Structures are given as structure tokens and as C-alpha cells.
Amino acid sequence: MTKKGIASLELVAIINELQFLVKGRISQVYHQEKMELLFQLHAMGEGKKLLKIVPGKFLCLTSRKETPLKPSSFCMQLRKYLNNAFIKKIEQKGSERIIVFEIEKADKYYLIIELFSRGNLILTDSKDMIIAALEQKKWKDRNIRVKEKYTFPAPGIDWKKMNEKELSSVLKKSEKKNLATSMATEMGFGGLYAEEICTLAGVDKDKLQKDVTEKEVKSLVKGIKALLKLIEKPAGFIYEKEITPFELKNEAVVLDKKTKTYNEAIDTLNPFEIISPYEQKILSAKRIISGQTKSIKKQEVKIESNTKKGETIYDNYQPLQKIIDFVNSARKEGKDWKEIEKELKNIKKIKGIDLKNKKILLEF
């Protein structure tokens, strides 16, 4: 699996699944790798749970625990402030790839996990003063330094609250090459989910932004809301290069495995795994073969079904032809479909008539 990080939409799904940890207690903290921490928690009514945090990549519940012989100084600081503390809230900062845990012991603390870029994990007090940071950093507009105030990065567009007017405004100002690219980069969906929203909305992903109609904007907003609804109670869908919280509409990608929760699917990732180009080619070839095998089986089922239909038509050709001739004759005489329906009801083989779609259901 080549997926190394998660998109904003995927983070929403993970946080939705982690809400049962609220009111739970942090019992221990482990620093397993340089950029991987493990929180041992006691969730109300659930017992012991393990939360893996890999800044810059993802976080998820896990069943695997590796205890280092000696905790790092950063780990010791986290233990000092967080052991036996209670989780009060778990929230995403807008639509950013940032998670904020509000934690309470004798005082209130914030554990901030940054999943963008290289990532970071920061502990602050109730006034946002930094107590500890996995990595201390300096940028033009913000610093991550102990004893300095933590400031969030400048916010982007919050797609979770986006309405038709806001979406239309973004598209009009966009200089990206097409609709999908604009949604992927300027709204933070990423390419996969930008295309999925376009598919749900029935809008051409390659359409120029200026050509998107008001009706299509409305459909796109509905598509976004539909995805938000889907990830309220997500599951895990594992593909060759992606792990998604719902099944993709794109038939070109082949589903490898489904898991009960999205966290369970994310836990299959190894963020530090290095796969050689040769292994990648072998894995890709295997998945292509698997996809083609599944496609052949689907076609075989269709062939069998259509063969049976053909045989039924052949065996009942004369009565079918009589019904077709009758309907054609009645239409030529100017009879409407309601009149035709009354007369057809006398034929035993007819089990139903769909006037709206002009279809006749027969049973042989």
C-alpha cells in the first residue's frame, strides 16, 4: 500500500469514529518511533484502547503495541501532564488536517496533532502556551517553540460549511485547469474525492469552472453533503493505492478488502515501509489480474442471465409476438395506454403494466 497520509475528508471519518473516547482516560504514553506515538486509553464502557499517532501522516486505533526500553524526554513530558487525564473533546480544526484533543487533569491542556507536511505533535496549556513539541520549528508566519504561544496555520476554505454562494465564488476566482483540480487543491478534497463529488453530482470533472451552471453548483454542494452523511458512520474500503471511508463509485478501481471501521483499515498502513520499484510492479500486476478475474466472473453471470432471457423469448416467441402486434395495432388505431392496459389485463401471462415507462411485465 503506497498511501502514506490522509485527506481532510478522511480525517473527518476518523474523528467521527473516535468520539467514543471522549470522557475516557489517558493511562500511558509510549514513543515507539521518532515520529510515532502510542496512547494507551481507558474508554468508558469499552475498556483499554490503543491510539496510534503518526504526525504528518495519520492517527488511528490499533491493536499493536511496542514498548521501547527507554522513553524519550518528550514522552516523559507528555506522561507528566497527561497520565490519568481525561479527554473532554476531540475536534478537527475547521477543514484542516489538524486534530485538537481537549484534555483535563488538575488543569486544562490541548494536544494538537498536525498531519500536514512533515507533521508535529504539540502540548499546550489552557492559554495556548506551548509546554512540549515533538519538533520545534520556525516559519515566516509562526513558530513552534516551548514557552511561546501556539498559533494555527492560516485557515483555508472550510468545505464542511460551504454553501452554493461560496462554492460559486471559489470557482469564479479559480485559475486551475478544470473543476476537479480546483476542488482538489483550492478546497482541500484531494484528487480522489474531488472526482468522487463530481461523479455524485453528475457534473463533468473536466469542465471549466466558468462553465459550471448554478444548477451544477447546487448538485456539487449536495454531493459534498452526501459524502459528509456517508462518513458519519464510516467503514473501511481498501484499494491498491487508497483506503477510503466509503465505497468509491469509480468502477476502474478494484476493491481488495472491506473492514468494519475506517480506523481498522487505516491501521493496515505502515507509514515507514519502503517498497522497491520491482515489488510495486509485482503488486500492481497481481491486482490487475485480480481485477480482470472479477470482471470475467461478472461477465459470465451476465452471459448466463442473458442466455436464459434469450431462451425464454425463443420458447415463447408466438405469444410474445401476439402481444407486440396487439399493442402496435391498438396504438395505430389511436387508443391511449390506459385503454390498452384494460384490454391487456385479460391476458394471463401479463403480471403488470408500467404506464409511465411503457413496459409490460410477463411471466412464463
MIGU-594017 format. One record per residue (C-alpha): x negated, y negated, z negated; residue number from 1; residue in one letter. Coordinates in nm, 2 decimals. Layout:
residues N
<site east="X" north="Y" up="Z" i="NUM" aa="A"/>
...
This chain:
residues 364
<site east="0.00" north="0.00" up="0.00" i="1" aa="M"/>
<site east="-0.15" north="-0.33" up="0.11" i="2" aa="T"/>
<site east="0.09" north="-0.56" up="-0.08" i="3" aa="K"/>
<site east="-0.12" north="-0.75" up="-0.34" i="4" aa="K"/>
<site east="0.12" north="-1.02" up="-0.46" i="5" aa="G"/>
<site east="0.49" north="-1.11" up="-0.49" i="6" aa="I"/>
<site east="0.70" north="-1.38" up="-0.33" i="7" aa="A"/>
<site east="0.92" north="-1.63" up="-0.52" i="8" aa="S"/>
<site east="1.24" north="-1.43" up="-0.44" i="9" aa="L"/>
<site east="1.08" north="-1.11" up="-0.57" i="10" aa="E"/>
<site east="0.98" north="-1.28" up="-0.89" i="11" aa="L"/>
<site east="1.35" north="-1.37" up="-0.95" i="12" aa="V"/>
<site east="1.43" north="-1.00" up="-0.92" i="13" aa="A"/>
<site east="1.15" north="-0.90" up="-1.17" i="14" aa="I"/>
<site east="1.26" north="-1.17" up="-1.42" i="15" aa="I"/>
<site east="1.63" north="-1.05" up="-1.40" i="16" aa="N"/>
<site east="1.51" north="-0.70" up="-1.49" i="17" aa="E"/>
<site east="1.30" north="-0.83" up="-1.78" i="18" aa="L"/>
<site east="1.58" north="-1.02" up="-1.96" i="19" aa="Q"/>
<site east="1.64" north="-0.72" up="-2.20" i="20" aa="F"/>
<site east="1.30" north="-0.81" up="-2.35" i="21" aa="L"/>
<site east="1.45" north="-1.14" up="-2.49" i="22" aa="V"/>
<site east="1.47" north="-1.11" up="-2.87" i="23" aa="K"/>
<site east="1.21" north="-0.84" up="-2.85" i="24" aa="G"/>
<site east="0.88" north="-0.85" up="-3.05" i="25" aa="R"/>
<site east="0.52" north="-0.85" up="-2.92" i="26" aa="I"/>
<site east="0.34" north="-0.58" up="-3.12" i="27" aa="S"/>
<site east="-0.01" north="-0.58" up="-2.95" i="28" aa="Q"/>
<site east="-0.21" north="-0.73" up="-2.66" i="29" aa="V"/>
<site east="-0.47" north="-0.55" up="-2.45" i="30" aa="Y"/>
<site east="-0.72" north="-0.69" up="-2.20" i="31" aa="H"/>
<site east="-0.75" north="-0.39" up="-1.96" i="32" aa="Q"/>
<site east="-0.94" north="-0.56" up="-1.67" i="33" aa="E"/>
<site east="-1.09" north="-0.90" up="-1.61" i="34" aa="K"/>
<site east="-0.76" north="-1.01" up="-1.45" i="35" aa="M"/>
<site east="-0.51" north="-0.77" up="-1.61" i="36" aa="E"/>
<site east="-0.35" north="-0.78" up="-1.95" i="37" aa="L"/>
<site east="-0.11" north="-0.54" up="-2.12" i="38" aa="L"/>
<site east="0.15" north="-0.65" up="-2.37" i="39" aa="F"/>
<site east="0.30" north="-0.38" up="-2.60" i="40" aa="Q"/>
<site east="0.65" north="-0.49" up="-2.69" i="41" aa="L"/>
<site east="0.94" north="-0.36" up="-2.90" i="42" aa="H"/>
<site east="1.26" north="-0.43" up="-2.72" i="43" aa="A"/>
<site east="1.59" north="-0.44" up="-2.92" i="44" aa="M"/>
<site east="1.78" north="-0.11" up="-2.87" i="45" aa="G"/>
<site east="1.51" north="0.01" up="-2.62" i="46" aa="E"/>
<site east="1.20" north="0.07" up="-2.84" i="47" aa="G"/>
<site east="0.84" north="0.04" up="-2.72" i="48" aa="K"/>
<site east="0.78" north="-0.11" up="-2.37" i="49" aa="K"/>
<site east="0.46" north="-0.20" up="-2.19" i="50" aa="L"/>
<site east="0.44" north="-0.51" up="-1.98" i="51" aa="L"/>
<site east="0.15" north="-0.53" up="-1.73" i="52" aa="K"/>
<site east="0.04" north="-0.89" up="-1.63" i="53" aa="I"/>
<site east="-0.19" north="-0.94" up="-1.34" i="54" aa="V"/>
<site east="-0.23" north="-1.32" up="-1.29" i="55" aa="P"/>
<site east="-0.24" north="-1.42" up="-0.92" i="56" aa="G"/>
<site east="-0.06" north="-1.10" up="-0.82" i="57" aa="K"/>
<site east="0.24" north="-0.97" up="-1.02" i="58" aa="F"/>
<site east="0.38" north="-0.86" up="-1.36" i="59" aa="L"/>
<site east="0.59" north="-0.55" up="-1.42" i="60" aa="C"/>
<site east="0.69" north="-0.29" up="-1.68" i="61" aa="L"/>
<site east="0.46" north="0.01" up="-1.68" i="62" aa="T"/>
<site east="0.42" north="0.35" up="-1.84" i="63" aa="S"/>
<site east="0.04" north="0.35" up="-1.81" i="64" aa="R"/>
<site east="-0.18" north="0.22" up="-2.10" i="65" aa="K"/>
<site east="-0.56" north="0.20" up="-2.10" i="66" aa="E"/>
<site east="-0.71" north="0.07" up="-2.43" i="67" aa="T"/>
<site east="-1.06" north="-0.10" up="-2.39" i="68" aa="P"/>
<site east="-1.31" north="-0.01" up="-2.66" i="69" aa="L"/>
<site east="-1.36" north="-0.38" up="-2.75" i="70" aa="K"/>
<site east="-1.10" north="-0.66" up="-2.69" i="71" aa="P"/>
<site east="-1.22" north="-0.98" up="-2.52" i="72" aa="S"/>
<site east="-1.23" north="-1.31" up="-2.71" i="73" aa="S"/>
<site east="-0.93" north="-1.42" up="-2.50" i="74" aa="F"/>
<site east="-0.74" north="-1.11" up="-2.60" i="75" aa="C"/>
<site east="-0.83" north="-1.18" up="-2.97" i="76" aa="M"/>
<site east="-0.69" north="-1.53" up="-2.94" i="77" aa="Q"/>
<site east="-0.37" north="-1.40" up="-2.79" i="78" aa="L"/>
<site east="-0.34" north="-1.14" up="-3.07" i="79" aa="R"/>
<site east="-0.39" north="-1.41" up="-3.34" i="80" aa="K"/>
<site east="-0.10" north="-1.62" up="-3.21" i="81" aa="Y"/>
<site east="0.13" north="-1.36" up="-3.05" i="82" aa="L"/>
<site east="0.12" north="-1.04" up="-3.25" i="83" aa="N"/>
<site east="0.46" north="-0.99" up="-3.42" i="84" aa="N"/>
<site east="0.60" north="-1.30" up="-3.24" i="85" aa="A"/>
<site east="0.95" north="-1.28" up="-3.09" i="86" aa="F"/>
<site east="1.04" north="-1.36" up="-2.72" i="87" aa="I"/>
<site east="1.31" north="-1.63" up="-2.71" i="88" aa="K"/>
<site east="1.33" north="-1.69" up="-2.33" i="89" aa="K"/>
<site east="1.18" north="-1.56" up="-2.00" i="90" aa="I"/>
<site east="1.22" north="-1.80" up="-1.72" i="91" aa="E"/>
<site east="1.08" north="-1.89" up="-1.37" i="92" aa="Q"/>
<site east="0.96" north="-2.25" up="-1.32" i="93" aa="K"/>
<site east="1.20" north="-2.37" up="-1.05" i="94" aa="G"/>
<site east="1.13" north="-2.15" up="-0.75" i="95" aa="S"/>
<site east="0.75" north="-2.15" up="-0.81" i="96" aa="E"/>
<site east="0.55" north="-1.83" up="-0.87" i="97" aa="R"/>
<site east="0.52" north="-1.92" up="-1.24" i="98" aa="I"/>
<site east="0.68" north="-1.74" up="-1.53" i="99" aa="I"/>
<site east="0.72" north="-1.90" up="-1.87" i="100" aa="V"/>
<site east="0.77" north="-1.69" up="-2.19" i="101" aa="F"/>
<site east="0.90" north="-1.90" up="-2.48" i="102" aa="E"/>
<site east="0.77" north="-1.73" up="-2.79" i="103" aa="I"/>
<site east="0.83" north="-1.79" up="-3.16" i="104" aa="E"/>
<site east="0.64" north="-1.69" up="-3.47" i="105" aa="K"/>
<site east="0.59" north="-1.95" up="-3.75" i="106" aa="A"/>
<site east="0.57" north="-2.20" up="-3.46" i="107" aa="D"/>
<site east="0.69" north="-2.21" up="-3.10" i="108" aa="K"/>
<site east="0.45" north="-2.12" up="-2.82" i="109" aa="Y"/>
<site east="0.46" north="-2.09" up="-2.44" i="110" aa="Y"/>
<site east="0.29" north="-1.81" up="-2.25" i="111" aa="L"/>
<site east="0.26" north="-1.93" up="-1.89" i="112" aa="I"/>
<site east="0.17" north="-1.68" up="-1.61" i="113" aa="I"/>
<site east="0.06" north="-1.83" up="-1.28" i="114" aa="E"/>
<site east="0.10" north="-1.59" up="-0.99" i="115" aa="L"/>
<site east="-0.01" north="-1.82" up="-0.71" i="116" aa="F"/>
<site east="-0.37" north="-1.85" up="-0.57" i="117" aa="S"/>
<site east="-0.62" north="-1.68" up="-0.80" i="118" aa="R"/>
<site east="-0.37" north="-1.69" up="-1.09" i="119" aa="G"/>
<site east="-0.41" north="-1.77" up="-1.46" i="120" aa="N"/>
<site east="-0.25" north="-1.69" up="-1.80" i="121" aa="L"/>
<site east="-0.22" north="-1.99" up="-2.04" i="122" aa="I"/>
<site east="-0.10" north="-2.01" up="-2.40" i="123" aa="L"/>
<site east="0.02" north="-2.35" up="-2.52" i="124" aa="T"/>
<site east="0.18" north="-2.49" up="-2.84" i="125" aa="D"/>
<site east="0.53" north="-2.64" up="-2.85" i="126" aa="S"/>
<site east="0.38" north="-2.97" up="-2.72" i="127" aa="K"/>
<site east="0.22" north="-2.81" up="-2.42" i="128" aa="D"/>
<site east="-0.13" north="-2.84" up="-2.56" i="129" aa="M"/>
<site east="-0.35" north="-2.55" up="-2.43" i="130" aa="I"/>
<site east="-0.46" north="-2.31" up="-2.70" i="131" aa="I"/>
<site east="-0.62" north="-2.05" up="-2.47" i="132" aa="A"/>
<site east="-0.66" north="-1.98" up="-2.10" i="133" aa="A"/>
<site east="-0.78" north="-1.68" up="-1.91" i="134" aa="L"/>
<site east="-0.97" north="-1.91" up="-1.68" i="135" aa="E"/>
<site east="-1.05" north="-2.28" up="-1.73" i="136" aa="Q"/>
<site east="-1.01" north="-2.47" up="-1.41" i="137" aa="K"/>
<site east="-1.02" north="-2.83" up="-1.28" i="138" aa="K"/>
<site east="-0.84" north="-2.98" up="-0.97" i="139" aa="W"/>
<site east="-0.78" north="-3.33" up="-0.85" i="140" aa="K"/>
<site east="-0.43" north="-3.35" up="-1.00" i="141" aa="D"/>
<site east="-0.45" north="-3.11" up="-1.30" i="142" aa="R"/>
<site east="-0.69" north="-2.94" up="-1.55" i="143" aa="N"/>
<site east="-0.67" north="-2.61" up="-1.73" i="144" aa="I"/>
<site east="-0.88" north="-2.68" up="-2.04" i="145" aa="R"/>
<site east="-0.84" north="-2.58" up="-2.40" i="146" aa="V"/>
<site east="-0.71" north="-2.87" up="-2.62" i="147" aa="K"/>
<site east="-0.58" north="-3.06" up="-2.31" i="148" aa="E"/>
<site east="-0.21" north="-3.09" up="-2.22" i="149" aa="K"/>
<site east="-0.08" north="-2.83" up="-1.97" i="150" aa="Y"/>
<site east="0.08" north="-2.97" up="-1.66" i="151" aa="T"/>
<site east="0.27" north="-2.77" up="-1.40" i="152" aa="F"/>
<site east="0.17" north="-2.80" up="-1.03" i="153" aa="P"/>
<site east="0.37" north="-3.04" up="-0.82" i="154" aa="A"/>
<site east="0.70" north="-2.86" up="-0.75" i="155" aa="P"/>
<site east="0.81" north="-2.75" up="-0.41" i="156" aa="G"/>
<site east="1.16" north="-2.71" up="-0.28" i="157" aa="I"/>
<site east="1.38" north="-2.51" up="-0.52" i="158" aa="D"/>
<site east="1.56" north="-2.28" up="-0.27" i="159" aa="W"/>
<site east="1.77" north="-2.13" up="-0.55" i="160" aa="K"/>
<site east="1.96" north="-2.46" up="-0.58" i="161" aa="K"/>
<site east="1.95" north="-2.56" up="-0.22" i="162" aa="M"/>
<site east="2.28" north="-2.68" up="-0.06" i="163" aa="N"/>
<site east="2.37" north="-2.74" up="0.30" i="164" aa="E"/>
<site east="2.27" north="-3.11" up="0.30" i="165" aa="K"/>
<site east="1.93" north="-3.03" up="0.15" i="166" aa="E"/>
<site east="1.86" north="-2.74" up="0.40" i="167" aa="L"/>
<site east="1.96" north="-2.96" up="0.69" i="168" aa="S"/>
<site east="1.73" north="-3.24" up="0.57" i="169" aa="S"/>
<site east="1.43" north="-3.00" up="0.54" i="170" aa="V"/>
<site east="1.49" north="-2.86" up="0.89" i="171" aa="L"/>
<site east="1.52" north="-3.20" up="1.05" i="172" aa="K"/>
<site east="1.19" north="-3.31" up="0.90" i="173" aa="K"/>
<site east="1.01" north="-2.98" up="0.97" i="174" aa="S"/>
<site east="0.72" north="-2.98" up="1.22" i="175" aa="E"/>
<site east="0.68" north="-2.60" up="1.21" i="176" aa="K"/>
<site east="0.72" north="-2.40" up="1.53" i="177" aa="K"/>
<site east="1.07" north="-2.25" up="1.46" i="178" aa="N"/>
<site east="1.34" north="-2.18" up="1.19" i="179" aa="L"/>
<site east="1.18" north="-1.87" up="1.04" i="180" aa="A"/>
<site east="0.84" north="-2.03" up="1.00" i="181" aa="T"/>
<site east="0.99" north="-2.34" up="0.84" i="182" aa="S"/>
<site east="1.19" north="-2.13" up="0.59" i="183" aa="M"/>
<site east="0.88" north="-1.91" up="0.52" i="184" aa="A"/>
<site east="0.64" north="-2.19" up="0.44" i="185" aa="T"/>
<site east="0.83" north="-2.50" up="0.35" i="186" aa="E"/>
<site east="1.09" north="-2.33" up="0.14" i="187" aa="M"/>
<site east="0.87" north="-2.06" up="0.00" i="188" aa="G"/>
<site east="1.05" north="-1.75" up="0.12" i="189" aa="F"/>
<site east="0.76" north="-1.59" up="0.30" i="190" aa="G"/>
<site east="0.80" north="-1.45" up="0.65" i="191" aa="G"/>
<site east="0.97" north="-1.13" up="0.55" i="192" aa="L"/>
<site east="1.26" north="-1.29" up="0.35" i="193" aa="Y"/>
<site east="1.29" north="-1.59" up="0.59" i="194" aa="A"/>
<site east="1.37" north="-1.34" up="0.87" i="195" aa="E"/>
<site east="1.60" north="-1.14" up="0.65" i="196" aa="E"/>
<site east="1.80" north="-1.45" up="0.57" i="197" aa="I"/>
<site east="1.83" north="-1.54" up="0.94" i="198" aa="C"/>
<site east="1.95" north="-1.18" up="1.01" i="199" aa="T"/>
<site east="2.21" north="-1.20" up="0.73" i="200" aa="L"/>
<site east="2.33" north="-1.54" up="0.86" i="201" aa="A"/>
<site east="2.34" north="-1.42" up="1.22" i="202" aa="G"/>
<site east="2.10" north="-1.70" up="1.33" i="203" aa="V"/>
<site east="1.81" north="-1.66" up="1.57" i="204" aa="D"/>
<site east="1.49" north="-1.68" up="1.37" i="205" aa="K"/>
<site east="1.30" north="-1.82" up="1.67" i="206" aa="D"/>
<site east="1.55" north="-2.11" up="1.71" i="207" aa="K"/>
<site east="1.40" north="-2.46" up="1.70" i="208" aa="L"/>
<site east="1.50" north="-2.65" up="1.38" i="209" aa="Q"/>
<site east="1.66" north="-2.94" up="1.57" i="210" aa="K"/>
<site east="1.89" north="-2.69" up="1.75" i="211" aa="D"/>
<site east="2.03" north="-2.54" up="1.43" i="212" aa="V"/>
<site east="2.40" north="-2.63" up="1.41" i="213" aa="T"/>
<site east="2.60" north="-2.73" up="1.09" i="214" aa="E"/>
<site east="2.78" north="-2.40" up="1.11" i="215" aa="K"/>
<site east="2.45" north="-2.21" up="1.12" i="216" aa="E"/>
<site east="2.31" north="-2.42" up="0.83" i="217" aa="V"/>
<site east="2.62" north="-2.31" up="0.63" i="218" aa="K"/>
<site east="2.56" north="-1.95" up="0.72" i="219" aa="S"/>
<site east="2.19" north="-1.98" up="0.62" i="220" aa="L"/>
<site east="2.29" north="-2.11" up="0.27" i="221" aa="V"/>
<site east="2.54" north="-1.83" up="0.24" i="222" aa="K"/>
<site east="2.26" north="-1.59" up="0.33" i="223" aa="G"/>
<site east="2.04" north="-1.73" up="0.06" i="224" aa="I"/>
<site east="2.32" north="-1.69" up="-0.20" i="225" aa="K"/>
<site east="2.39" north="-1.34" up="-0.08" i="226" aa="A"/>
<site east="2.02" north="-1.24" up="-0.15" i="227" aa="L"/>
<site east="2.04" north="-1.41" up="-0.49" i="228" aa="L"/>
<site east="2.35" north="-1.20" up="-0.56" i="229" aa="K"/>
<site east="2.17" north="-0.88" up="-0.44" i="230" aa="L"/>
<site east="1.88" north="-0.93" up="-0.68" i="231" aa="I"/>
<site east="2.09" north="-0.99" up="-0.99" i="232" aa="E"/>
<site east="2.07" north="-0.61" up="-1.03" i="233" aa="K"/>
<site east="1.78" north="-0.51" up="-0.81" i="234" aa="P"/>
<site east="1.64" north="-0.17" up="-0.72" i="235" aa="A"/>
<site east="1.30" north="-0.08" up="-0.56" i="236" aa="G"/>
<site east="1.26" north="-0.01" up="-0.19" i="237" aa="F"/>
<site east="0.91" north="0.09" up="-0.09" i="238" aa="I"/>
<site east="0.79" north="0.05" up="0.27" i="239" aa="Y"/>
<site east="0.45" north="0.08" up="0.43" i="240" aa="E"/>
<site east="0.34" north="-0.28" up="0.37" i="241" aa="K"/>
<site east="0.62" north="-0.41" up="0.14" i="242" aa="E"/>
<site east="0.81" north="-0.34" up="-0.18" i="243" aa="I"/>
<site east="1.14" north="-0.52" up="-0.18" i="244" aa="T"/>
<site east="1.42" north="-0.56" up="-0.44" i="245" aa="P"/>
<site east="1.69" north="-0.46" up="-0.18" i="246" aa="F"/>
<site east="1.70" north="-0.26" up="0.14" i="247" aa="E"/>
<site east="1.59" north="-0.45" up="0.44" i="248" aa="L"/>
<site east="1.83" north="-0.49" up="0.74" i="249" aa="K"/>
<site east="1.53" north="-0.47" up="0.98" i="250" aa="N"/>
<site east="1.56" north="-0.12" up="1.14" i="251" aa="E"/>
<site east="1.20" north="-0.15" up="1.27" i="252" aa="A"/>
<site east="1.06" north="-0.08" up="0.92" i="253" aa="V"/>
<site east="1.08" north="0.27" up="0.77" i="254" aa="V"/>
<site east="1.18" north="0.32" up="0.40" i="255" aa="L"/>
<site east="0.94" north="0.56" up="0.22" i="256" aa="D"/>
<site east="1.10" north="0.57" up="-0.12" i="257" aa="K"/>
<site east="1.37" north="0.42" up="-0.34" i="258" aa="K"/>
<site east="1.33" north="0.36" up="-0.72" i="259" aa="T"/>
<site east="1.60" north="0.28" up="-0.98" i="260" aa="K"/>
<site east="1.44" north="-0.05" up="-1.07" i="261" aa="T"/>
<site east="1.22" north="-0.31" up="-0.89" i="262" aa="Y"/>
<site east="0.97" north="-0.31" up="-1.18" i="263" aa="N"/>
<site east="0.92" north="0.07" up="-1.13" i="264" aa="E"/>
<site east="0.84" north="0.01" up="-0.76" i="265" aa="A"/>
<site east="0.60" north="-0.28" up="-0.83" i="266" aa="I"/>
<site east="0.42" north="-0.05" up="-1.08" i="267" aa="D"/>
<site east="0.31" north="0.17" up="-0.79" i="268" aa="T"/>
<site east="0.08" north="-0.11" up="-0.68" i="269" aa="L"/>
<site east="-0.29" north="-0.10" up="-0.75" i="270" aa="N"/>
<site east="-0.40" north="-0.47" up="-0.74" i="271" aa="P"/>
<site east="-0.77" north="-0.38" up="-0.73" i="272" aa="F"/>
<site east="-0.76" north="-0.10" up="-0.48" i="273" aa="E"/>
<site east="-0.98" north="-0.13" up="-0.17" i="274" aa="I"/>
<site east="-0.87" north="0.07" up="0.13" i="275" aa="I"/>
<site east="-1.11" north="0.13" up="0.42" i="276" aa="S"/>
<site east="-1.00" north="0.04" up="0.77" i="277" aa="P"/>
<site east="-1.02" north="0.42" up="0.86" i="278" aa="Y"/>
<site east="-0.78" north="0.51" up="0.57" i="279" aa="E"/>
<site east="-0.55" north="0.23" up="0.68" i="280" aa="Q"/>
<site east="-0.53" north="0.38" up="1.03" i="281" aa="K"/>
<site east="-0.46" north="0.73" up="0.89" i="282" aa="I"/>
<site east="-0.19" north="0.60" up="0.66" i="283" aa="L"/>
<site east="-0.04" north="0.39" up="0.94" i="284" aa="S"/>
<site east="-0.04" north="0.69" up="1.18" i="285" aa="A"/>
<site east="0.13" north="0.91" up="0.92" i="286" aa="K"/>
<site east="0.40" north="0.65" up="0.86" i="287" aa="R"/>
<site east="0.46" north="0.62" up="1.24" i="288" aa="I"/>
<site east="0.50" north="1.00" up="1.26" i="289" aa="I"/>
<site east="0.74" north="1.00" up="0.96" i="290" aa="S"/>
<site east="0.94" north="0.72" up="1.12" i="291" aa="G"/>
<site east="0.97" north="0.89" up="1.45" i="292" aa="Q"/>
<site east="1.07" north="1.22" up="1.29" i="293" aa="T"/>
<site east="1.35" north="1.04" up="1.10" i="294" aa="K"/>
<site east="1.46" north="0.87" up="1.43" i="295" aa="S"/>
<site east="1.46" north="1.21" up="1.61" i="296" aa="I"/>
<site east="1.68" north="1.36" up="1.34" i="297" aa="K"/>
<site east="1.93" north="1.06" up="1.37" i="298" aa="K"/>
<site east="1.94" north="1.10" up="1.74" i="299" aa="Q"/>
<site east="2.01" north="1.48" up="1.70" i="300" aa="E"/>
<site east="2.30" north="1.41" up="1.47" i="301" aa="V"/>
<site east="2.44" north="1.15" up="1.73" i="302" aa="K"/>
<site east="2.39" north="1.41" up="2.01" i="303" aa="I"/>
<site east="2.58" north="1.67" up="1.82" i="304" aa="E"/>
<site east="2.86" north="1.43" up="1.74" i="305" aa="S"/>
<site east="2.89" north="1.31" up="2.09" i="306" aa="N"/>
<site east="2.88" north="1.66" up="2.23" i="307" aa="T"/>
<site east="3.17" north="1.76" up="2.01" i="308" aa="K"/>
<site east="3.36" north="1.45" up="2.13" i="309" aa="K"/>
<site east="3.29" north="1.54" up="2.49" i="310" aa="G"/>
<site east="3.41" north="1.90" up="2.44" i="311" aa="E"/>
<site east="3.73" north="1.78" up="2.27" i="312" aa="T"/>
<site east="3.80" north="1.54" up="2.56" i="313" aa="I"/>
<site east="3.73" north="1.81" up="2.82" i="314" aa="Y"/>
<site east="3.96" north="2.07" up="2.64" i="315" aa="D"/>
<site east="4.24" north="1.81" up="2.61" i="316" aa="N"/>
<site east="4.19" north="1.63" up="2.94" i="317" aa="Y"/>
<site east="4.55" north="1.67" up="3.07" i="318" aa="Q"/>
<site east="4.74" north="1.54" up="2.76" i="319" aa="P"/>
<site east="4.49" north="1.25" up="2.73" i="320" aa="L"/>
<site east="4.53" north="1.16" up="3.09" i="321" aa="Q"/>
<site east="4.91" north="1.16" up="3.05" i="322" aa="K"/>
<site east="4.88" north="0.91" up="2.76" i="323" aa="I"/>
<site east="4.64" north="0.69" up="2.96" i="324" aa="I"/>
<site east="4.87" north="0.70" up="3.26" i="325" aa="D"/>
<site east="5.18" north="0.62" up="3.04" i="326" aa="F"/>
<site east="5.01" north="0.32" up="2.88" i="327" aa="V"/>
<site east="4.88" north="0.18" up="3.22" i="328" aa="N"/>
<site east="5.23" north="0.23" up="3.37" i="329" aa="S"/>
<site east="5.40" north="0.05" up="3.08" i="330" aa="A"/>
<site east="5.16" north="-0.24" up="3.10" i="331" aa="R"/>
<site east="5.23" north="-0.28" up="3.48" i="332" aa="K"/>
<site east="5.60" north="-0.29" up="3.40" i="333" aa="E"/>
<site east="5.54" north="-0.58" up="3.17" i="334" aa="G"/>
<site east="5.60" north="-0.40" up="2.84" i="335" aa="K"/>
<site east="5.43" north="-0.55" up="2.54" i="336" aa="D"/>
<site east="5.22" north="-0.34" up="2.29" i="337" aa="W"/>
<site east="5.50" north="-0.32" up="2.03" i="338" aa="K"/>
<site east="5.73" north="-0.16" up="2.28" i="339" aa="E"/>
<site east="5.46" north="0.08" up="2.39" i="340" aa="I"/>
<site east="5.39" north="0.16" up="2.02" i="341" aa="E"/>
<site east="5.75" north="0.26" up="1.97" i="342" aa="K"/>
<site east="5.75" north="0.50" up="2.27" i="343" aa="E"/>
<site east="5.41" north="0.65" up="2.18" i="344" aa="L"/>
<site east="5.52" north="0.74" up="1.83" i="345" aa="K"/>
<site east="5.73" north="1.02" up="1.98" i="346" aa="N"/>
<site east="5.41" north="1.20" up="2.09" i="347" aa="I"/>
<site east="5.30" north="1.45" up="1.82" i="348" aa="K"/>
<site east="4.92" north="1.42" up="1.88" i="349" aa="K"/>
<site east="4.92" north="1.04" up="1.81" i="350" aa="I"/>
<site east="4.84" north="0.97" up="1.44" i="351" aa="K"/>
<site east="4.80" north="0.60" up="1.45" i="352" aa="G"/>
<site east="4.81" north="0.29" up="1.67" i="353" aa="I"/>
<site east="4.59" north="-0.02" up="1.61" i="354" aa="D"/>
<site east="4.78" north="-0.30" up="1.79" i="355" aa="L"/>
<site east="4.52" north="-0.57" up="1.70" i="356" aa="K"/>
<site east="4.23" north="-0.38" up="1.87" i="357" aa="N"/>
<site east="4.45" north="-0.19" up="2.12" i="358" aa="K"/>
<site east="4.33" north="0.15" up="2.00" i="359" aa="K"/>
<site east="4.52" north="0.48" up="1.98" i="360" aa="I"/>
<site east="4.42" north="0.75" up="1.72" i="361" aa="L"/>
<site east="4.47" north="1.11" up="1.84" i="362" aa="L"/>
<site east="4.44" north="1.44" up="1.65" i="363" aa="E"/>
<site east="4.37" north="1.77" up="1.83" i="364" aa="F"/>
